[in-house]
């Protein structure tokens, strides 16, 4: 076995962004949405509604995302305790996302300059993506049962902003009127609603979308029920709007880092083998005379060792390489992590 110490210039690190469809079965789009009556009737149904790509009773059913509704006043859901005003699942949801996204329980959600005390949440299931959502690929279609209302197409404004805004949840993009990253200017160049700011936030690093009810209601008359101490079924209202819209398209992205290691075998190196069949065990001479002046080897495997002579990685060549004093070899080893 022969060894060569690698030099610093033999190592190169590269990063590549890989995109993939986000929904089950390799689909980039969902056109029908299913919920589970069992999940909705359970304890978790007070807080969110799981959405599937097929009937929840099917063997192929998988959770694609969840819908929830948060309200700073606790409106739109029944109180935990009638004696404690405002303490309800919607207030809990609001507080959880405020801590997760804003990192401050005293901050407010400001969607494109408009402060909102409530929102809908679409949280993509963790199994649907590896690293994050891919900005500029989302198209969310919402529609209302109100006669004469056109469907509302929503996307993020990642392709239209000169710089990226960050908060405790990572990157933050405004949810605007448009599709696949293209902003529909309509009433204004920003794609915002006329009177209530943007339509929400797109948070790719935590795979979450916040929807501003005031802006959505302005466009398609989809109002959450903000009654006190009663279940307003507000996540069900957004679920119905999704079914009527019939379209949710999005991709995910993953950054894969690769370590390239260049293994060089120069003309005078690795031409003799340490295989016992190459050398006579009794005399130490080369067994075959024609290998004395013109030795040949056929490397098939490269081992990477540390300074303690411990094997760290093995690279198999696609075919044996003929090596002699007239040939040099350069092999690139790629390690993904």
Secondary structure, 3 states (H helix, E strand, C coil): CCCCCCCHHHEEEEEEEEEEECEHHHECEECCCECCHHHHHCHHHHCEEEEECCCCCCCCCCEEEEEEEEECCCCCCCECCCCCCCCEHHHHHHHHHHHHHHCCCCCCEEECCEEECEEEEEEECHHHCCCEECCCCCEEEECCCCCCCCCEEEEECCCCCCCCEEECCEEEEEEEEEECCEECCCCCCCCCCCCCCCCEEEEHHHCEEEECHHHHHHHHCCCCCCCCCCCCCHHHHHHHHHHHHCEEECEEEEEEEEEEEEEEECCCCCCCCCCCCCECCCCCCECCCHHHHCCCEEEEEEEEECCCCCEEEEEEEEEEEEECCCCCEEEEEEEEC
